[in-house]
């Protein structure tokens, strides 16, 4: 029996003989059902029409995406460390050529994801590499394909020594980020998916309850997100898509972006200046 994959959000469902009638991820107000109605595919079908693309983002950080794009169009990130490799976020397909390349790079010790929209086919990928899957307990209800590989955590977890996955909330209750202190030549990197999303002006980020439906987050939650990541030192922020990278002063970008967001919610005009006094 195939494990069906939603064509709109690219999240894999349980193995069943016939496709499910509904995708709970898409029927939630943060997502949407496609204009042509609910449609499904499988990993075998995707392998006939799509390829996995690997790109080096920086030393020891490999982007993993799909060509052509599929679902939400995100790319995953493979973080390489001396203690094992971690896959951050997931796609619906990692083809045979990509699996071989990932094994050459050291395989996978663990998979962690920013939020349920980026769950993809993480169970299949974990099975392929005998990897752990780490999911915040706050998002347990959003798991569509259960697996004994899944391990829950509350606030923080180390997938391998030296890396931290931290729940920061916002987009989902369990929305998370991954801190990689060795990244950006030792200046630190934060991987965010769109828990904190890198926008078109890559000196800034933003925050939303629903991106496709343009439902904002409240002031308190945005300030809480910014406060939760201030304990980490990071120069770069990698969002969920190719090219969505804050290339310098990542910590400053998150803080001034939160301040700008809150100022606009209060009806104030933010100057956008980097030295603006933080809003608390």
C-alpha positions, 0 to 999 in steps of 0.5 A: 500500500502506498503512503499518499502524499498531498500535492498541495502541502507535500506532507505524507499520510499513512499507508492505505490502499486508497487515498484519504478523503482529506488532508488535515494539514491543508484543511487547517486555516494556516494552509489551504486545499488546492483550487482543484480540490484534494489531490494525491500522489506517491513517492514512486510517481514523484520519482518519475517526474521529479529529481532531487537537487543538492547544492552546497550553501556553505561548507558543511551545509547542503541544500536539498530540494526538488526539481521541478518544485513541488507542494510549498516548494521548500528545500531541506538543509543537511548540517554536517558535524563530526558527531553525525549529520542532521536533516533540517526540514524535509521534502516529499522525495529524496531520490536514489542518486541523492540518497547515495550522495547523502551516504557519501557525506556521512548519512543521517543521524537525525531529522528535525523540522521547523513545523508541520508544513515542512514534514514532507516524507520524513518517515521514508527518509528516516527509514532509508537512513535509520535516523531518529525523528525529533518533533516537539510534543506541542505539535504531536497532533499534526503528525500524519504518518506515525512511526516508532522513530519519532521522539518527542521533546518539550522545549530544547533537544540536541539531535547531535552534540553541538546542535540545538533544536529549540521550540519558539512557537508562533506559526505553530505551537511547536514551531522550532529553529535549529542553532548551528554554532559552527556555521558561517565560519564560527559566527553561528547560523540559525535555520528557521524554515518559515517559523521565522521567514526570510523575506525578499529584502534579505536584511529582514525577516517576518512572522505570520500565523498563516502565510498563504492566507495572510493572517498575522501573529499578535504582538506578544507572540512576535516579541516572544519569538524574538526573545527566545532566539536572543540566547543564540549567537548567529550571523546568518539565518537560512529560511525555507527556500533557495536564496532566502538567507540573511547573510550577515547580522542575523541576530540584529535582523530578527530583533529589528524585524520584530520591532518593525512588525510590532510598531506597524501593529501599533499604528506607528511608523518604524524607521527601520534603522538597525540601531532602533531601540528595541521594543519590549 
